[in-house]
Amino acid sequence: MTTPARDALVAVATLLAPDVPEVATRAAAAHDDPDAYVSEHADRLDNRGIDEPFPLLAWIALVDSLDDHGLLAEVDWKEAPGEIAGQLRVLRSAPAADELWTSLAASELPTYEFLETAGERLLGTGTALAVLDIESDCYPLVLLPAARADELVTSAKTAGFAAEVFGR
């Protein structure tokens, strides 16, 4: 059954993984039948302490599926800049900007400030750095075309979730 929230969730998945339809399928499955999703993905969800459906389940499904396909880096709130830059650099959606990644890795900024700085610099390459908020102490980070950043934020909100673009 299609709803504006489901359609927006699928739109986010399609935006972030345009060539991997399984990402949208998985997020939609968690939205459509949360009980079945929890049962089918119990091992993966157990790593997050999830053992029953809850309001963020479809968003978590999206995050996990993006991660499985090399399109998301999940970093701790107090991660070292070099580690964050390293994880972002290897994403399938990352720009090939070696100098940018090297300079970011060398910074000594606290995580949030680093993400703001990285986001600002990435915008100069036509890439947006965004976080998919899962109400945790980590940052699930994605990279997408900068021209579509507002679409991500709006679609996430319509789906009932939150995404924030860094550096603007």
N, C-alpha and C positions, 0 to 999 in steps of 0.2 A: 504494500500500500504506500503510495507516494504522498508525502506531506512536504510543506515548505522546509521544515527542519531536515528531513531526510535528503531532499534534493540539494540543499545547501551543503550538507555533509559530503555527499557524493561529488559536488562541485569542488570542494576543497581537496578531496582526494585526487580528483582528476587534474586539478591545477598543479598539485605537488608531485604527481606521478603520472604524467600524461601518457607514458608508454608502458605503464604497468597496471592494467585494468584490475588485477587482483587486489590492489590497495583499496580501490573503491568498493569492490565486492565484499571485502572483509569488514570494512567500516559499516557498510549497509547491513551486513549480516548481524553485527553486534547491535545495531539500532533496531532491526526488525524482530529479532528473537534473542533477547539478551540471555535467557536461561540456556538455550542451546549453545550460544557463543561461549559462555562461561564453562559449560561442560566440555566442549570441543577444544578449548584452549586453556584448560585448567593448569597445565604445567607452566606455561608462559605467564599466566596471570598470577600464579602462586608466587612468582618472583617479585611481584608488586604487592603482595599481601591481599590480593583480591580473590574472594571465593564465592561471591554472589553478585548479581547485577546491581549496578548503582548508576546514578545519572551521568557520570563521565565515561561509562564503559565504551561507547562507540568512539569517543575521542581517543581513549587509550588504545582501542583496536587500530585506529588510524596511525597513531604514533608507533605502535609495535610493528605494523605492516611496513610503514615507511622505513623504519630501522632495518627490518629484514631485507629490504631491497636497496640498502646503501644510500637512502635519501634523507636520513635524519641522523643527527649526532645528539645523544643525550649526555649532557655534562652536569656535573655537580655545581652547586651554587658557589663553591669556593675552589674551583678548578684552576690550575695553573694556565696562564696564557698560551704557553707552548703546546700544552695538551689540547686545549680548545682549538687552536689554529690547526694542529695536526689532524684532529678529527674532522674539522670542516673541510680541509683541503682535499681529503680523499672521498668526499661525497660525490656521487655521480653528477649532481647538479652544480658542483663548484666551478667557478671560472679558473682558467689556467693562468693565474697571476702569481707566479713564483715569488716575485719581489714583495708583493702585498703580504703573502702568507709568512714569508721570512721576517718581515718587519713586525707583523703582528705577534708572531711567536716570541720575539725578543722583548716585547713590552713587559712591564711589571705591574700592570693595573689590576685592581680587584675585578672579579668576574663581571659584575654588572657594567662597570665602566669600560672594561675590555669589550664587552658585547656592543655597547653603544659606539665605541670607536671603530670596531670591526664593521658594524653595520654602516656607519658613515662612509668608510673607505670602500666597502663593497658596492655601495650605491654608485660610486664613480665608475665601476666596471659594468653597470647595468644589472647588477644582482642585488636582491634584497635579502637580508638576514632577518629571520623571524623566529619567534618562539611560539610553540603551541602549548598554552598554559594547561597543565594537568593538575594544578593545585598541589604541587609537591615542592620539595626543596631542590629540584633539578630544573634544567632548561632543555627541553626537547627542541633542538634547533633545526631549521630547514632553510634552504636557499631556493630562491625563485626569481623569475624575471622581475626587475624593479617596477616595470610598468604595470604589473599585476598585483602589487603588494596591497593596494586598497581593496581589491577584489577578495584577497585572502581574508583580511580583517572583517569585511562585511559579511562574507559567506560564513565564516566561523561564528559570528554573532547570530546570524539567522539560524544557524544549526543549534544554537544554545551553548556555544563554547567561546573561548577567547584565544585570539592570536594577536601578537604585538610585533611590529616591525621596529628594529633597532636603527638608530642613527639618523632619524629625521625629526 
